[in-house]
Amino acid sequence: MMRPEFYLLGGTLLLALVHILWAGNARTKQYGTAWNVGARDAAMPPLAPLPARLLRAQANLFETLPLFIGALLGAAAAGRLGWKTEVGAHLYLWGRLLYLPLYAAGVPVVRTIVWMIATAGLLLVIAGLMLG
């Protein structure tokens, strides 16, 4: 039987794809299909607020995603999966899932609180790796 952490990891990877596709779609709506299928060498006007926020949210996820993956796989390899990694993976995925629409909508304070919850989840997974 597969541990819940790996289902949560799979969900997080699917969320990463949603980030990529949503941000790409928003930029294509602004710049057009020719930009999307082209070499993208020409200078373009600044992004409108929504595509810019989606791109920043994607970059924000991709800053911590390798840490989450590494900590979770490291904990699995070390035989240290347990309550810390499970709760941490839940907090990370669900926090990151809530973070995306909050960032897209431009919600200021709540977005940061949700980011802190997801980061606490990442720290729990790291604690599971290091402390068991």
C-alpha positions as CSV (number, residue, x, y, z in Angstrom):
1,M,0.0,0.0,0.0
2,M,1.3,3.4,-1.0
3,R,1.8,6.0,1.8
4,P,-0.4,9.1,1.7
5,E,2.6,11.3,1.2
6,F,3.1,10.0,-2.3
7,Y,-0.5,10.7,-3.3
8,L,0.1,14.2,-1.9
9,L,3.3,14.5,-3.9
10,G,1.4,13.4,-7.1
11,G,-1.2,16.1,-6.3
12,T,1.4,18.7,-5.9
13,L,3.0,17.8,-9.2
14,L,-0.4,18.1,-10.9
15,L,-0.8,21.5,-9.2
16,A,2.6,22.5,-10.8
17,L,1.2,21.6,-14.2
18,V,-1.9,23.7,-13.5
19,H,0.4,26.6,-12.7
20,I,2.3,26.2,-16.0
21,L,-0.9,25.9,-18.1
22,W,-2.8,28.7,-16.4
23,A,0.1,31.1,-16.6
24,G,0.8,30.2,-20.2
25,N,-2.8,30.5,-21.2
26,A,-3.1,33.9,-19.6
27,R,0.1,35.1,-21.4
28,T,-1.2,33.7,-24.7
29,K,-4.5,35.5,-24.3
30,Q,-2.6,38.8,-23.9
31,Y,0.2,38.3,-26.5
32,G,-1.6,36.0,-29.0
33,T,-1.1,32.6,-30.5
34,A,1.7,33.7,-32.8
35,W,3.7,34.7,-29.7
36,N,3.0,31.3,-28.1
37,V,4.2,29.2,-31.0
38,G,7.0,31.6,-32.0
39,A,10.6,32.0,-30.7
40,R,9.5,34.8,-28.3
41,D,12.5,36.9,-29.3
42,A,10.7,40.2,-29.7
43,A,10.3,42.6,-26.8
44,M,6.7,42.5,-25.5
45,P,4.7,45.0,-23.5
46,P,4.5,44.3,-19.7
47,L,2.1,41.6,-18.6
48,A,-1.4,42.6,-17.5
49,P,-2.0,42.1,-13.7
50,L,-3.5,38.6,-13.9
51,P,-0.9,36.9,-16.1
52,A,1.8,38.7,-14.1
53,R,0.4,37.4,-10.8
54,L,0.1,33.8,-12.3
55,L,3.7,33.9,-13.4
56,R,4.9,35.1,-10.0
57,A,2.7,32.4,-8.3
58,Q,4.3,29.8,-10.5
59,A,7.8,31.0,-9.7
60,N,7.0,31.0,-6.0
61,L,5.8,27.4,-6.1
62,F,8.9,26.4,-8.1
63,E,11.2,27.9,-5.5
64,T,10.0,25.4,-2.8
65,L,8.9,22.4,-4.9
66,P,12.3,20.9,-5.2
67,L,12.8,21.2,-1.5
68,F,9.5,19.4,-0.9
69,I,10.3,16.7,-3.3
70,G,13.8,16.2,-2.0
71,A,12.7,16.2,1.7
72,L,9.9,13.7,1.0
73,L,12.0,11.3,-1.1
74,G,14.8,11.6,1.4
75,A,12.5,10.8,4.3
76,A,11.2,7.8,2.3
77,A,14.7,6.5,1.5
78,A,15.8,6.9,5.1
79,G,12.7,5.1,6.4
80,R,11.5,8.2,8.2
81,L,8.0,8.6,6.9
82,G,5.6,9.3,9.7
83,W,3.2,11.8,11.1
84,K,5.5,14.7,10.4
85,T,5.9,13.9,6.7
86,E,2.2,13.1,6.3
87,V,0.9,16.2,8.1
88,G,3.5,18.3,6.4
89,A,2.7,17.0,2.9
90,H,-1.0,17.8,3.5
91,L,-0.2,21.3,4.7
92,Y,2.1,21.9,1.8
93,L,-0.3,20.7,-0.9
94,W,-3.5,22.2,0.4
95,G,-1.7,25.5,1.3
96,R,-0.2,25.7,-2.2
97,L,-3.6,24.8,-3.7
98,L,-5.3,27.7,-1.9
99,Y,-2.4,30.0,-2.6
100,L,-2.8,30.0,-6.4
101,P,-6.4,31.4,-6.6
102,L,-5.6,33.9,-3.8
103,Y,-2.5,35.1,-5.6
104,A,-4.4,35.2,-8.9
105,A,-7.2,37.3,-7.3
106,G,-4.6,39.7,-5.7
107,V,-5.7,38.9,-2.1
108,P,-2.9,40.4,0.0
109,V,-2.8,39.3,3.7
110,V,-4.7,36.0,3.6
111,R,-2.4,34.9,0.7
112,T,0.6,35.4,2.9
113,I,-0.9,33.5,5.8
114,V,-1.7,30.6,3.5
115,W,1.9,30.7,2.2
116,M,3.1,30.5,5.7
117,I,0.9,27.4,6.4
118,A,2.3,25.7,3.3
119,T,5.9,26.6,4.4
120,A,5.2,25.2,7.8
121,G,4.2,21.9,6.0
122,L,7.5,22.0,4.1
123,L,9.4,22.5,7.4
124,L,7.5,19.5,8.9
125,V,8.5,17.3,6.0
126,I,12.1,18.4,6.5
127,A,11.9,17.7,10.2
128,G,10.6,14.3,9.4
129,L,13.6,13.7,7.2
130,M,16.1,15.0,9.8
131,L,14.6,13.9,13.1
132,G,12.4,10.9,12.1
